[in-house]
Amino acid sequence: MSTTAAPRAKSLAPADLAYVAVFAALLSALSQVNVAFGPVPFTLQTLGVALAALVLGPWRGAAAVLLYLVVGAAGLPVFAGGKAGLGVMLGVTGGYLMSFVLSSILVGFVAKWALRKGLSALTAGWFFLGCLAARYLVILPIGVGWAANYLDKPFLEAVLTVDMPFWIWDAAKSLLAVLIAIAVHKAFPRLLGR
């Protein structure tokens, strides 16, 4: 009689947990760099989200973002301006915060796909396009939709008044995230299991 062990569910290795914790801490630190600008402040949060996804991939990147959101909701002052709690998650910026998880999954999948054959001249371009796609297809509709509802404004008005001032700023942060991620992948080529 043959005894074959049932396949084990894949679990996170201690190194994976460390990566998730480090990127959640990085995201927390980048959130503290903020400038008040209307109802939504300028921050470096999207830089942290993009970096987590580009460096760690879709699932570990999303786990880092989720950990950041959970500790912030639990009361640690990790959100922009040292804010914390469920009130922030349910406030005007709540949609932006919640969209970060989906955004990191999208960017992470683009990163894994772009790196499937190693670093090439096109990798940075794909990384950048992935960041822009996440920004405009995930963060913008969820974040602006939530803010528009919270501020009782039409969606298009909220796009123009709340979100549009961030477009160039977010493109610059995406470019910076891409440059850092390329350097990380050059230094640690097996980080995404290539």
Backbone torsions as a table, in degrees:
resi	resn	phi	psi	omega
1	MET	NA	127.1	-177.3
2	SER	-87.3	134.8	175.8
3	THR	-114.7	108.7	177.1
4	THR	-109.0	134.4	-179.7
5	ALA	-73.8	142.3	175.3
6	ALA	-66.4	144.4	179.5
7	PRO	-62.2	137.5	179.1
8	ARG	-83.8	143.9	174.6
9	ALA	-68.3	140.1	179.8
10	LYS	-70.3	128.3	179.0
11	SER	-115.4	164.6	178.7
12	LEU	-77.2	132.3	176.0
13	ALA	-74.1	158.8	177.6
14	PRO	-53.9	-36.6	178.7
15	ALA	-64.3	-39.3	177.9
16	ASP	-61.4	-43.8	179.0
17	LEU	-62.6	-38.6	178.1
18	ALA	-64.6	-43.9	177.9
19	TYR	-59.5	-44.8	179.9
20	VAL	-60.2	-46.3	-179.4
21	ALA	-64.4	-41.8	-179.4
22	VAL	-63.7	-43.6	-178.7
23	PHE	-73.1	-29.6	173.4
24	ALA	-65.4	-41.1	177.5
25	ALA	-65.9	-40.4	176.9
26	LEU	-61.7	-44.2	178.5
27	LEU	-61.6	-39.8	177.2
28	SER	-62.0	-44.0	179.6
29	ALA	-65.9	-42.9	-179.5
30	LEU	-66.8	-25.8	178.3
31	SER	-69.2	-22.5	-178.3
32	GLN	-78.6	-15.4	174.6
33	VAL	-84.8	99.5	-176.9
34	ASN	-147.4	152.3	178.0
35	VAL	-128.8	124.5	179.6
36	ALA	-62.9	129.9	-179.3
37	PHE	-152.0	89.2	-177.9
38	GLY	68.8	-152.7	-176.6
39	PRO	-74.3	-18.1	-179.5
40	VAL	-121.0	120.0	-177.5
41	PRO	-78.5	154.9	168.6
42	PHE	-73.7	128.0	176.7
43	THR	-138.7	178.7	173.6
44	LEU	-104.9	18.3	-179.0
45	GLN	-57.9	-46.3	-177.0
46	THR	-66.5	-25.9	172.6
47	LEU	-62.8	-46.3	179.4
48	GLY	-64.6	-40.8	178.9
49	VAL	-63.2	-47.1	179.9
50	ALA	-63.1	-42.3	179.2
51	LEU	-62.6	-44.8	179.3
52	ALA	-57.7	-45.3	-177.8
53	ALA	-70.6	-44.3	-178.2
54	LEU	-67.1	-33.6	-176.8
55	VAL	-88.5	-41.9	-173.3
56	LEU	-98.2	-16.2	-176.7
57	GLY	91.1	-177.1	-170.8
58	PRO	-67.4	-43.8	-171.2
59	TRP	-84.7	-44.0	177.2
60	ARG	-70.4	-35.2	176.3
61	GLY	-63.1	-45.3	178.4
62	ALA	-65.4	-36.0	177.8
63	ALA	-63.8	-38.7	177.8
64	ALA	-64.0	-43.7	179.1
65	VAL	-65.6	-42.8	179.2
66	LEU	-62.8	-41.4	176.7
67	LEU	-60.5	-44.1	176.1
68	TYR	-56.1	-46.7	-179.1
69	LEU	-66.7	-39.5	-178.7
70	VAL	-66.0	-45.2	-179.4
71	VAL	-68.8	-32.7	175.9
72	GLY	-67.7	-44.1	178.3
73	ALA	-64.7	-31.8	180.0
74	ALA	-74.6	-11.4	175.0
75	GLY	120.1	-3.3	175.7
76	LEU	-76.8	137.2	-173.4
77	PRO	-77.6	68.0	-175.4
78	VAL	-104.6	-12.6	-179.3
79	PHE	-78.6	171.0	-176.7
80	ALA	-49.7	133.3	178.4
81	GLY	72.9	17.4	180.0
82	GLY	75.0	18.9	179.3
83	LYS	-80.9	162.3	-179.1
84	ALA	-156.4	166.6	171.6
85	GLY	101.1	168.0	-179.7
86	LEU	-64.6	-27.0	178.3
87	GLY	-58.5	-36.8	177.5
88	VAL	-69.2	-42.5	-179.6
89	MET	-64.1	-28.0	-179.4
90	LEU	-99.3	-1.1	-178.6
91	GLY	-84.1	-166.4	-173.9
92	VAL	-59.4	-31.2	-178.7
93	THR	-94.2	4.2	-177.1
94	GLY	-58.0	-39.4	179.3
95	GLY	-64.9	-38.3	176.7
96	TYR	-62.9	-48.1	-179.0
97	LEU	-58.7	-47.3	-177.5
98	MET	-69.4	-29.5	179.3
99	SER	-69.5	-19.6	-177.6
100	PHE	-61.3	-32.7	-179.5
101	VAL	-65.5	-50.5	178.9
102	LEU	-63.6	-38.7	178.8
103	SER	-60.3	-44.5	-178.7
104	SER	-65.7	-33.6	177.1
105	ILE	-65.4	-46.5	179.7
106	LEU	-60.9	-50.3	-179.0
107	VAL	-63.6	-39.1	179.1
108	GLY	-62.7	-40.5	177.2
109	PHE	-66.6	-39.1	176.7
110	VAL	-62.0	-42.3	179.8
111	ALA	-62.1	-46.9	179.1
112	LYS	-60.4	-43.6	179.9
113	TRP	-63.5	-45.7	-177.5
114	ALA	-66.1	-29.6	-178.0
115	LEU	-92.8	3.9	-173.8
116	ARG	-58.3	-27.0	178.4
117	LYS	-115.8	18.9	-179.9
118	GLY	93.6	175.5	178.5
119	LEU	-69.0	137.6	176.1
120	SER	-143.2	179.0	179.2
121	ALA	-63.1	-27.6	-178.1
122	LEU	-85.3	-13.3	-175.0
123	THR	-57.3	-47.3	-179.1
124	ALA	-61.0	-39.6	178.1
125	GLY	-63.1	-43.5	178.1
126	TRP	-65.9	-40.9	176.7
127	PHE	-57.4	-47.1	-177.6
128	PHE	-64.1	-44.4	177.9
129	LEU	-62.4	-37.5	176.6
130	GLY	-62.7	-42.6	178.0
131	CYS	-63.9	-43.9	179.3
132	LEU	-65.5	-41.2	178.5
133	ALA	-61.0	-44.1	179.1
134	ALA	-63.4	-39.8	-178.9
135	ARG	-62.8	-47.8	-172.3
136	TYR	-92.4	-20.8	-179.7
137	LEU	-100.8	-18.2	-178.4
138	VAL	-120.0	-61.2	-173.7
139	ILE	-65.1	-46.8	-178.1
140	LEU	-60.2	-54.7	-176.5
141	PRO	-65.1	-40.0	-179.0
142	ILE	-72.6	-48.8	-178.7
143	GLY	-63.1	-47.7	-179.1
144	VAL	-70.6	-38.8	177.9
145	GLY	-59.4	-44.1	178.4
146	TRP	-64.6	-48.6	-178.8
147	ALA	-62.3	-41.0	179.2
148	ALA	-60.9	-43.6	178.4
149	ASN	-65.1	-44.5	-179.2
150	TYR	-62.7	-41.7	-177.8
151	LEU	-89.1	-1.6	-179.0
152	ASP	56.7	50.5	177.8
153	LYS	-120.7	153.6	171.1
154	PRO	-64.0	150.4	-176.7
155	PHE	-54.9	-49.0	-177.3
156	LEU	-62.5	-39.7	177.2
157	GLU	-62.8	-40.6	178.4
158	ALA	-66.3	-37.0	176.4
159	VAL	-59.0	-47.1	-175.7
160	LEU	-72.1	-37.5	-174.2
161	THR	-96.1	-33.2	-176.3
162	VAL	-96.0	-43.8	-169.5
163	ASP	-99.3	-36.5	-173.1
164	MET	-57.4	-35.5	178.2
165	PRO	-60.9	-16.5	-177.6
166	PHE	-90.3	-10.2	-169.5
167	TRP	-59.9	-49.8	179.8
168	ILE	-68.3	-42.3	178.5
169	TRP	-57.2	-45.5	-178.9
170	ASP	-70.2	-34.2	175.4
171	ALA	-63.9	-40.6	178.1
172	ALA	-64.7	-41.6	178.2
173	LYS	-65.7	-36.7	177.6
174	SER	-63.7	-43.6	178.5
175	LEU	-61.2	-43.5	178.1
176	LEU	-62.8	-42.6	178.0
177	ALA	-60.5	-41.4	179.5
178	VAL	-63.0	-46.3	-178.8
179	LEU	-62.5	-42.4	178.3
180	ILE	-65.8	-44.6	-178.6
181	ALA	-62.8	-40.4	177.7
182	ILE	-60.5	-44.4	178.7
183	ALA	-62.6	-40.6	178.8
184	VAL	-64.1	-44.6	-179.1
185	HIS	-68.2	-28.9	174.2
186	LYS	-67.8	-40.4	-178.7
187	ALA	-75.3	-34.3	-176.8
188	PHE	-129.2	75.3	-171.8
189	PRO	-65.1	-17.4	-178.6
190	ARG	-99.0	10.7	-175.1
191	LEU	-60.0	-36.5	178.0
192	LEU	-102.7	21.4	174.3
193	GLY	72.8	27.8	179.0
194	ARG	-74.9	NA	NA
